[in-house]
């Protein structure tokens, strides 16, 4: 296994946890996310990432940048600050493993 493949494989575990956390958040905070206009985009990206979750190279290249921006937008919603600890930790771990710096939106 090449070094880059090892990081992608390790990132997959964090991705699975992140997807679970995001799905729970979308259910619990549906009204808030809808009112902020984030729910449709978040739902679409989470669905696409879930569909390709076993192809981590594809996720990292095609979907992660969009998901990372949405996570950044979620972190800017004051009502969600307390509920994002695990989501932000998983996102940071994935960023570190796939070699991207934190996006600013």
N, CA and C atoms as a LAMMPS dump frame, in Angstrom:
ITEM: TIMESTEP
0
ITEM: NUMBER OF ATOMS
315
ITEM: BOX BOUNDS ff ff ff
-5.0000000000000000e+02 5.0000000000000000e+02
-5.0000000000000000e+02 5.0000000000000000e+02
-5.0000000000000000e+02 5.0000000000000000e+02
ITEM: ATOMS id mol type element x y z
1 1 1 N 0.847 -1.18 0
2 1 2 C 0 0 0
3 1 3 C 0.892 1.243 0
4 2 1 N 0.627 2.15 -0.903
5 2 2 C 1.391 3.39 -0.998
6 2 3 C 1.039 4.302 0.177
7 3 1 N 1.961 5.21 0.552
8 3 2 C 1.666 6.119 1.673
9 3 3 C 0.372 6.905 1.494
10 4 1 N 0.119 7.428 0.3
11 4 2 C -1.105 8.211 0.075
12 4 3 C -2.347 7.336 0.243
13 5 1 N -2.253 6.079 -0.166
14 5 2 C -3.384 5.164 -0.009
15 5 3 C -3.656 4.89 1.464
16 6 1 N -2.594 4.827 2.25
17 6 2 C -2.741 4.583 3.685
18 6 3 C -3.513 5.723 4.345
19 7 1 N -3.18 6.962 3.968
20 7 2 C -3.88 8.12 4.529
21 7 3 C -5.348 8.133 4.112
22 8 1 N -5.603 7.819 2.849
23 8 2 C -6.989 7.775 2.378
24 8 3 C -7.778 6.696 3.113
25 9 1 N -7.155 5.559 3.337
26 9 2 C -7.814 4.47 4.066
27 9 3 C -8.125 4.893 5.501
28 10 1 N -7.192 5.561 6.142
29 10 2 C -7.419 6.037 7.507
30 10 3 C -8.501 7.118 7.53
31 11 1 N -8.511 7.976 6.53
32 11 2 C -9.516 9.046 6.458
33 11 3 C -10.918 8.47 6.307
34 12 1 N -11.034 7.299 5.705
35 12 2 C -12.348 6.691 5.497
36 12 3 C -13.08 6.471 6.824
37 13 1 N -12.376 6.05 7.852
38 13 2 C -13.005 5.859 9.163
39 13 3 C -13.587 7.155 9.702
40 14 1 N -12.825 8.23 9.564
41 14 2 C -13.327 9.539 9.993
42 14 3 C -14.51 9.973 9.125
43 15 1 N -14.447 9.66 7.84
44 15 2 C -15.531 10.029 6.932
45 15 3 C -16.83 9.323 7.321
46 16 1 N -16.749 8.04 7.644
47 16 2 C -17.954 7.308 8.043
48 16 3 C -18.58 7.951 9.275
49 17 1 N -17.753 8.29 10.26
50 17 2 C -18.26 8.94 11.471
51 17 3 C -18.849 10.307 11.134
52 18 1 N -18.165 11.05 10.281
53 18 2 C -18.643 12.372 9.875
54 18 3 C -20.005 12.273 9.188
55 19 1 N -20.171 11.315 8.305
56 19 2 C -21.453 11.142 7.62
57 19 3 C -22.57 10.823 8.611
58 20 1 N -22.28 9.956 9.584
59 20 2 C -23.277 9.65 10.619
60 20 3 C -23.667 10.907 11.382
61 21 1 N -22.657 11.681 11.784
62 21 2 C -22.915 12.906 12.548
63 21 3 C -23.713 13.917 11.729
64 22 1 N -23.365 14.077 10.467
65 22 2 C -24.083 15.031 9.614
66 22 3 C -25.525 14.593 9.369
67 23 1 N -25.738 13.301 9.178
68 23 2 C -27.105 12.807 9.004
69 23 3 C -27.94 13.062 10.255
70 24 1 N -27.366 12.809 11.425
71 24 2 C -28.073 13.091 12.679
72 24 3 C -28.379 14.577 12.806
73 25 1 N -27.417 15.418 12.469
74 25 2 C -27.616 16.863 12.544
75 25 3 C -28.738 17.306 11.604
76 26 1 N -28.765 16.752 10.397
77 26 2 C -29.811 17.14 9.441
78 26 3 C -31.203 16.749 9.943
79 27 1 N -31.299 15.653 10.668
80 27 2 C -32.59 15.237 11.218
81 27 3 C -32.972 16.128 12.399
82 28 1 N -32.028 16.326 13.324
83 28 2 C -32.314 17.107 14.541
84 28 3 C -32.564 18.573 14.25
85 29 1 N -31.836 19.138 13.307
86 29 2 C -31.878 20.584 13.062
87 29 3 C -32.44 20.922 11.681
88 30 1 N -33.368 20.112 11.219
89 30 2 C -33.916 20.296 9.873
90 30 3 C -34.483 21.701 9.659
91 31 1 N -35.269 22.188 10.596
92 31 2 C -35.904 23.51 10.435
93 31 3 C -34.858 24.617 10.373
94 32 1 N -33.878 24.564 11.259
95 32 2 C -32.828 25.585 11.284
96 32 3 C -32.01 25.562 9.994
97 33 1 N -31.594 24.381 9.581
98 33 2 C -30.79 24.267 8.361
99 33 3 C -31.579 24.698 7.128
100 34 1 N -32.866 24.402 7.108
101 34 2 C -33.719 24.852 5.999
102 34 3 C -33.831 26.365 5.979
103 35 1 N -34.023 26.954 7.156
104 35 2 C -34.173 28.412 7.219
105 35 3 C -32.895 29.136 6.813
106 36 1 N -31.751 28.501 7.003
107 36 2 C -30.465 29.092 6.613
108 36 3 C -30.104 28.777 5.162
109 37 1 N -30.908 27.934 4.505
110 37 2 C -30.665 27.598 3.105
111 37 3 C -29.552 26.589 2.886
112 38 1 N -29.134 25.916 3.932
113 38 2 C -28.013 24.975 3.837
114 38 3 C -28.49 23.542 3.606
115 39 1 N -29.668 23.208 4.077
116 39 2 C -30.13 21.819 4.042
117 39 3 C -30.125 21.192 2.643
118 40 1 N -30.638 21.845 1.604
119 40 2 C -30.635 21.176 0.287
120 40 3 C -29.229 20.828 -0.208
121 41 1 N -28.296 21.759 -0.072
122 41 2 C -26.92 21.497 -0.534
123 41 3 C -26.247 20.445 0.336
124 42 1 N -26.435 20.558 1.653
125 42 2 C -25.819 19.598 2.567
126 42 3 C -26.364 18.194 2.311
127 43 1 N -27.654 18.089 2.135
128 43 2 C -28.281 16.797 1.87
129 43 3 C -27.743 16.177 0.58
130 44 1 N -27.608 16.976 -0.45
131 44 2 C -27.096 16.489 -1.732
132 44 3 C -25.652 16.005 -1.605
133 45 1 N -24.799 16.817 -1.014
134 45 2 C -23.381 16.447 -0.894
135 45 3 C -23.208 15.229 0.004
136 46 1 N -23.937 15.179 1.121
137 46 2 C -23.847 14.015 2.009
138 46 3 C -24.304 12.757 1.266
139 47 1 N -25.343 12.872 0.457
140 47 2 C -25.814 11.722 -0.329
141 47 3 C -24.755 11.26 -1.331
142 48 1 N -24.134 12.201 -2.02
143 48 2 C -23.096 11.851 -2.998
144 48 3 C -21.88 11.221 -2.322
145 49 1 N -21.467 11.793 -1.208
146 49 2 C -20.316 11.242 -0.485
147 49 3 C -20.653 9.846 0.033
148 50 1 N -21.864 9.677 0.552
149 50 2 C -22.284 8.364 1.047
150 50 3 C -22.263 7.329 -0.077
151 51 1 N -22.726 7.722 -1.245
152 51 2 C -22.753 6.812 -2.387
153 51 3 C -21.335 6.374 -2.787
154 52 1 N -20.357 7.252 -2.633
155 52 2 C -18.982 6.965 -3.066
156 52 3 C -18.021 6.769 -1.894
157 53 1 N -18.533 6.491 -0.715
158 53 2 C -17.699 6.453 0.492
159 53 3 C -16.582 5.415 0.45
160 54 1 N -16.701 4.401 -0.383
161 54 2 C -15.639 3.402 -0.479
162 54 3 C -14.584 3.771 -1.517
163 55 1 N -14.802 4.857 -2.226
164 55 2 C -13.826 5.36 -3.197
165 55 3 C -13.277 6.68 -2.655
166 56 1 N -12.442 6.571 -1.642
167 56 2 C -11.988 7.753 -0.913
168 56 3 C -11.225 8.729 -1.801
169 57 1 N -10.502 8.236 -2.791
170 57 2 C -9.79 9.147 -3.69
171 57 3 C -10.773 10.011 -4.471
172 58 1 N -11.876 9.433 -4.905
173 58 2 C -12.923 10.175 -5.606
174 58 3 C -13.583 11.2 -4.678
175 59 1 N -13.872 10.79 -3.456
176 59 2 C -14.469 11.706 -2.473
177 59 3 C -13.524 12.869 -2.211
178 60 1 N -12.248 12.567 -1.98
179 60 2 C -11.272 13.62 -1.658
180 60 3 C -11.138 14.624 -2.796
181 61 1 N -11.159 14.133 -4.005
182 61 2 C -10.942 15.007 -5.16
183 61 3 C -12.204 15.767 -5.566
184 62 1 N -13.347 15.098 -5.578
185 62 2 C -14.55 15.694 -6.161
186 62 3 C -15.556 16.256 -5.168
187 63 1 N -15.675 15.649 -3.996
188 63 2 C -16.748 16.049 -3.091
189 63 3 C -16.267 16.725 -1.814
190 64 1 N -15.067 16.38 -1.356
191 64 2 C -14.602 16.933 -0.092
192 64 3 C -14.559 18.463 -0.086
193 65 1 N -14.056 19.121 -1.121
194 65 2 C -14.012 20.59 -1.074
195 65 3 C -15.386 21.221 -0.822
196 66 1 N -16.418 20.693 -1.458
197 66 2 C -17.766 21.228 -1.259
198 66 3 C -18.283 20.93 0.145
199 67 1 N -18.039 19.72 0.62
200 67 2 C -18.479 19.348 1.962
201 67 3 C -17.743 20.17 3.011
202 68 1 N -16.468 20.409 2.787
203 68 2 C -15.665 21.201 3.715
204 68 3 C -16.201 22.632 3.822
205 69 1 N -16.596 23.208 2.705
206 69 2 C -17.177 24.558 2.709
207 69 3 C -18.489 24.563 3.49
208 70 1 N -19.32 23.549 3.289
209 70 2 C -20.592 23.474 4.011
210 70 3 C -20.373 23.304 5.513
211 71 1 N -19.384 22.517 5.901
212 71 2 C -19.075 22.356 7.325
213 71 3 C -18.621 23.687 7.903
214 72 1 N -17.838 24.429 7.148
215 72 2 C -17.417 25.762 7.584
216 72 3 C -18.625 26.678 7.762
217 73 1 N -19.582 26.603 6.851
218 73 2 C -20.799 27.411 6.972
219 73 3 C -21.609 26.996 8.196
220 74 1 N -21.676 25.701 8.466
221 74 2 C -22.38 25.229 9.659
222 74 3 C -21.746 25.792 10.923
223 75 1 N -20.423 25.852 10.936
224 75 2 C -19.727 26.329 12.137
225 75 3 C -19.968 27.808 12.396
226 76 1 N -20.469 28.522 11.413
227 76 2 C -20.751 29.947 11.578
228 76 3 C -22.175 30.212 12.058
229 77 1 N -22.973 29.178 12.239
230 77 2 C -24.344 29.335 12.735
231 77 3 C -24.296 29.259 14.261
232 78 1 N -24.598 30.362 14.942
233 78 2 C -24.471 30.393 16.407
234 78 3 C -25.258 29.29 17.123
235 79 1 N -26.432 28.949 16.63
236 79 2 C -27.257 27.931 17.287
237 79 3 C -26.637 26.535 17.225
238 80 1 N -25.686 26.331 16.344
239 80 2 C -25.077 25.006 16.176
240 80 3 C -23.698 24.88 16.817
241 81 1 N -23.161 25.965 17.325
242 81 2 C -21.781 25.955 17.847
243 81 3 C -21.526 24.775 18.784
244 82 1 N -22.442 24.513 19.723
245 82 2 C -22.236 23.451 20.722
246 82 3 C -22.387 22.049 20.134
247 83 1 N -23.057 21.934 19.009
248 83 2 C -23.416 20.626 18.463
249 83 3 C -22.454 20.126 17.392
250 84 1 N -21.412 20.875 17.12
251 84 2 C -20.527 20.538 15.997
252 84 3 C -19.157 20.01 16.411
253 85 1 N -18.931 19.812 17.686
254 85 2 C -17.598 19.428 18.161
255 85 3 C -17.062 18.194 17.424
256 86 1 N -17.853 17.124 17.385
257 86 2 C -17.387 15.891 16.733
258 86 3 C -17.277 16.056 15.215
259 87 1 N -18.203 16.789 14.642
260 87 2 C -18.169 17.033 13.194
261 87 3 C -16.897 17.785 12.823
262 88 1 N -16.584 18.827 13.579
263 88 2 C -15.382 19.618 13.294
264 88 3 C -14.113 18.809 13.526
265 89 1 N -14.112 17.956 14.55
266 89 2 C -12.94 17.112 14.819
267 89 3 C -12.717 16.114 13.678
268 90 1 N -13.793 15.49 13.209
269 90 2 C -13.668 14.552 12.083
270 90 3 C -13.203 15.273 10.822
271 91 1 N -13.769 16.45 10.57
272 91 2 C -13.382 17.216 9.377
273 91 3 C -11.903 17.595 9.434
274 92 1 N -11.437 18.005 10.6
275 92 2 C -10.025 18.379 10.75
276 92 3 C -9.118 17.169 10.521
277 93 1 N -9.513 16.017 11.044
278 93 2 C -8.722 14.797 10.845
279 93 3 C -8.669 14.425 9.361
280 94 1 N -9.786 14.544 8.676
281 94 2 C -9.817 14.232 7.237
282 94 3 C -8.937 15.209 6.47
283 95 1 N -9.039 16.498 6.803
284 95 2 C -8.189 17.5 6.137
285 95 3 C -6.715 17.144 6.293
286 96 1 N -6.333 16.795 7.505
287 96 2 C -4.928 16.469 7.766
288 96 3 C -4.49 15.234 6.977
289 97 1 N -5.343 14.241 6.907
290 97 2 C -4.978 12.994 6.238
291 97 3 C -4.956 13.099 4.721
292 98 1 N -5.854 13.885 4.158
293 98 2 C -5.859 13.981 2.692
294 98 3 C -5.034 15.156 2.2
295 99 1 N -4.467 15.902 3.134
296 99 2 C -3.508 16.936 2.761
297 99 3 C -4.093 18.213 2.225
298 100 1 N -5.189 18.666 2.791
299 100 2 C -5.735 19.964 2.398
300 100 3 C -5.776 20.865 3.613
301 101 1 N -5.566 22.136 3.368
302 101 2 C -5.636 23.092 4.468
303 101 3 C -7.084 23.505 4.671
304 102 1 N -7.361 24.076 5.818
305 102 2 C -8.727 24.5 6.146
306 102 3 C -9.187 25.549 5.159
307 103 1 N -10.377 25.368 4.654
308 103 2 C -10.961 26.322 3.71
309 103 3 C -11.599 27.456 4.481
310 104 1 N -11.51 28.634 3.899
311 104 2 C -12.161 29.8 4.476
312 104 3 C -13.242 30.224 3.506
313 105 1 N -14.46 30.363 4.024
314 105 2 C -15.544 30.773 3.126
315 105 3 C -16.173 32.041 3.619
